Amino acid sequence: MADQPQVQRKVLWRKEEIDARERGFAQRLNQDSFYRGAYMSRLAGMKRAHVTRVRLAPGRDSFAYHAHLIEEEWVYILAGSGIAEIDGADHPVGPGDFMGFATPSVPHLLKNRSEADLIYLMGGESQPLDVLDYPHLGKRYLVMPGKDGTEFY
């Protein structure tokens, strides 16, 4: 049996390379949702867990207020200040604060009401399917891979 060729993956990504790969994201269920994110785990070829560095501009929200039924999620604040709406209550957050959302999770959302960017890491599992509840909107969505590898609702 012939040796299988090794797949070479880039495992070390420098800050400048990560910065250059930031992309904008808006969640269609919240008109105030927009952030710039660098999907770092995807760059390294990771498939079972994800880590994204997020830059949330002043006046913006991360997503629509939501809860996961299947995928666990976490957020770690690196710089700036924001408001975490968690299970119906607002909490000020800043550098060093951590939020962990075990499933089924309580609803949550990050908002930047300061004058500087809110920078944080977010991550969690990459399950093939997830179910998201949007309690403010009275909606529930199934999330699954699309034909091009992206997720859709």
DALIN-V434371 format. One record per pair of residues at least 12 apart in sequence whose C-alpha atoms are under 8 Angstrom apart, sorted by sequence separation. I is the first residue (numbers start at 1). J is the second residue. If there is no record, write none. Layout:
<<I J> <I J>>
This chain:
<<24 36> <25 37> <39 51> <40 52> <81 93> <82 94> <130 142> <131 143> <141 153> <23 36> <24 37> <39 52> <40 53> <81 94> <129 142> <130 143> <22 36> <23 37> <38 52> <39 53> <80 94> <81 95> <129 143> <130 144> <22 37> <23 38> <37 52> <38 53> <79 94> <80 95> <129 144> <22 38> <37 53> <38 54> <77 93> <78 94> <79 95> <128 144> <129 145> <21 38> <22 39> <37 54> <77 94> <78 95> <128 145> <21 39> <36 54> <37 55> <77 95> <78 96> <19 38> <35 54> <36 55> <76 95> <77 96> <87 106> <88 107> <18 38> <35 55> <36 56> <65 85> <76 96> <77 97> <86 106> <87 107> <35 56> <76 97> <77 98> <86 107> <87 108> <18 40> <34 56> <35 57> <76 98> <85 107> <86 108> <34 57> <75 98> <76 99> <85 108> <86 109> <74 98> <75 99> <84 108> <85 109> <35 60> <74 99> <75 100> <84 109> <85 110> <34 60> <35 61> <74 100> <84 110> <85 111> <107 133> <32 59> <33 60> <34 61> <35 62> <73 100> <74 101> <83 110> <84 111> <107 134> <32 60> <33 61> <34 62> <72 100> <73 101> <82 110> <83 111> <107 135> <32 61> <33 62> <34 63> <72 101> <73 102> <82 111> <83 112> <33 63> <72 102> <82 112> <83 113> <13 44> <30 61> <33 64> <71 102> <72 103> <81 112> <82 113> <12 44> <71 103> <72 104> <82 114> <10 43> <11 44> <30 63> <70 103> <72 105> <81 114> <10 44> <29 63> <30 64> <69 103> <70 104> <80 114> <9 44> <10 45> <27 62> <29 64> <68 103> <69 104> <81 116> <9 45> <27 63> <68 104> <69 105> <80 116> <81 117> <82 118> <26 63> <27 64> <67 104> <68 105> <80 117> <81 118> <67 105> <68 106> <79 117> <80 118> <67 106> <68 107> <79 118> <80 119> <66 106> <67 107> <78 118> <79 119> <66 107> <67 108> <77 118> <78 119> <79 120> <65 107> <66 108> <77 119> <78 120> <65 108> <66 109> <77 120> <78 121> <65 109> <76 120> <77 121> <64 109> <75 120> <76 121> <63 109> <75 121> <76 122> <62 109> <63 110> <75 122> <61 109> <62 110> <74 122> <75 123> <61 110> <62 111> <73 122> <74 123> <61 111> <73 123> <74 124> <60 111> <61 112> <73 124> <59 111> <60 112> <72 124> <73 125> <59 112> <60 113> <71 124> <72 125> <58 112> <59 113> <71 125> <57 112> <58 113> <59 114> <71 126> <56 112> <58 114> <71 127> <58 115> <70 127> <58 116> <57 116> <58 117> <70 129> <71 130> <57 117> <58 118> <70 130> <56 117> <57 118> <69 130> <70 131> <55 117> <56 118> <68 130> <69 131> <55 118> <56 119> <68 131> <69 132> <54 118> <55 119> <68 132> <69 133> <54 119> <55 120> <67 132> <68 133> <53 119> <54 120> <66 132> <67 133> <53 120> <54 121> <66 133> <67 134> <53 121> <54 122> <66 134> <52 121> <53 122> <65 134> <66 135> <51 121> <52 122> <64 134> <65 135> <51 122> <52 123> <65 136> <51 123> <50 123> <51 124> <49 123> <50 124> <49 124> <50 125> <49 125> <50 126> <48 125> <49 126> <48 126> <47 126> <48 127>>
